[in-house]
Amino acid sequence: MSLSEEEIFGKVQESLVDALGVDDDEVTEEATLVGDLGAESIDFLDIVFKLEKAFGITIPREELSPEDILTNSQYVSGGVVTSEGMTELKRRMPWADFSKFDDSPRVQDFSNLLTVGDLCRYVGTKVTD
């Protein structure tokens, strides 16, 4: 199944509108799921379910939220992701844009990293495999 970027964005947008009760025009490529759209951890279960259903894919939890890295003292020091941790995050999440997080890689800010565009790129890797 090969979908265009527009088709992927449309389905992701629809899933987010449905899961988060936001308006279509709020769901832009640049919008962060937590900061801009108000997603909470419980919402991610619903978002994942809706995306899996919309695209016929399986989304392992650790792929979208690598908690094992963020809670591992090998990758985090003093609440900040180490360079080794950043390398591991980028290896596991090649579809995510880390440019803003690189400057201040505090674990508490990680939840504000994920954008709608990142989610679309992630889904794109799943539907073209």
C-alpha positions in Angstrom: 0.0 0.0 0.0 1.6 3.3 -1.0 -0.1 6.5 0.1 0.9 10.0 -0.8 2.1 12.4 1.9 -1.3 14.3 1.6 -3.2 11.1 2.1 -1.2 10.2 5.1 -1.6 13.7 6.6 -5.3 13.6 6.0 -5.8 10.3 7.9 -3.4 11.4 10.7 -5.3 14.7 10.9 -8.6 12.9 11.1 -7.3 10.5 13.8 -6.0 13.4 15.9 -9.2 15.5 15.5 -11.2 12.4 16.6 -8.9 11.5 19.5 -8.2 14.9 20.9 -11.3 16.9 20.0 -9.4 19.6 18.3 -10.3 21.4 15.0 -8.8 20.4 11.7 -7.0 23.7 11.3 -5.2 23.2 14.6 -3.6 20.0 13.2 -0.7 21.3 11.2 2.6 19.6 10.3 4.4 21.8 12.8 1.9 21.4 15.7 3.3 19.4 18.7 1.0 16.7 20.0 1.4 17.7 23.6 2.1 21.4 23.6 -0.1 22.6 20.8 -2.8 19.9 20.6 -3.0 19.1 24.4 -2.5 15.4 24.1 -2.0 13.7 27.4 -0.4 10.3 28.0 -3.8 8.5 28.1 -4.6 10.1 24.7 -1.7 8.4 23.0 -3.4 5.0 23.5 -6.4 6.3 21.6 -4.2 8.0 18.9 -2.2 4.8 18.3 -5.5 2.8 18.2 -7.0 5.2 15.6 -3.8 5.3 13.5 -3.6 1.5 13.5 -7.2 1.2 12.4 -6.9 4.0 9.8 -3.8 2.6 8.2 -4.0 -1.1 8.9 -0.7 -1.1 10.7 0.7 -2.1 14.1 2.5 0.5 16.2 4.7 -0.9 19.0 4.5 1.5 22.0 8.3 1.8 22.3 8.7 3.1 18.7 6.7 6.3 19.5 7.7 6.6 23.1 11.1 5.2 23.9 10.7 5.4 27.7 13.4 2.8 28.2 15.9 5.4 26.9 14.5 8.3 28.9 14.6 6.4 32.1 18.0 4.7 31.6 20.9 6.2 33.6 23.2 5.1 30.7 21.4 7.6 28.5 20.3 10.3 31.0 22.3 12.3 33.5 20.8 14.9 35.8 17.5 15.0 33.9 19.3 15.6 30.6 19.7 13.2 27.7 23.4 12.5 27.1 25.0 12.6 23.7 24.9 8.7 23.8 21.2 8.9 24.6 20.6 11.4 21.7 22.4 9.0 19.4 20.1 6.1 20.5 17.0 8.2 20.2 17.9 9.3 16.7 18.7 5.7 15.8 15.3 4.5 17.1 13.3 7.5 15.8 14.8 8.4 12.4 11.5 10.0 11.4 11.5 12.5 14.3 12.9 16.0 14.0 15.3 16.5 16.9 16.5 20.0 15.9 14.7 21.8 18.8 15.5 19.1 21.3 19.2 19.0 20.5 19.7 22.5 22.0 18.1 21.5 25.3 17.6 17.8 25.6 15.9 17.7 29.0 13.8 14.6 29.6 10.9 16.7 30.8 10.8 18.4 27.4 10.8 15.2 25.4 7.0 15.0 25.4 6.9 18.3 23.5 9.1 17.0 20.8 6.6 15.0 18.7 4.9 17.0 16.0 2.1 16.0 13.6 4.7 16.0 10.8 6.9 13.5 12.8 3.8 11.3 13.2 3.1 11.5 9.5 6.7 10.5 8.7 6.5 7.6 11.1 3.3 6.3 9.6 4.9 6.7 6.2 7.6 4.3 7.2 5.0 1.8 8.2 2.8 2.0 5.1 5.6 1.7 2.7 7.4 -1.3 4.3 
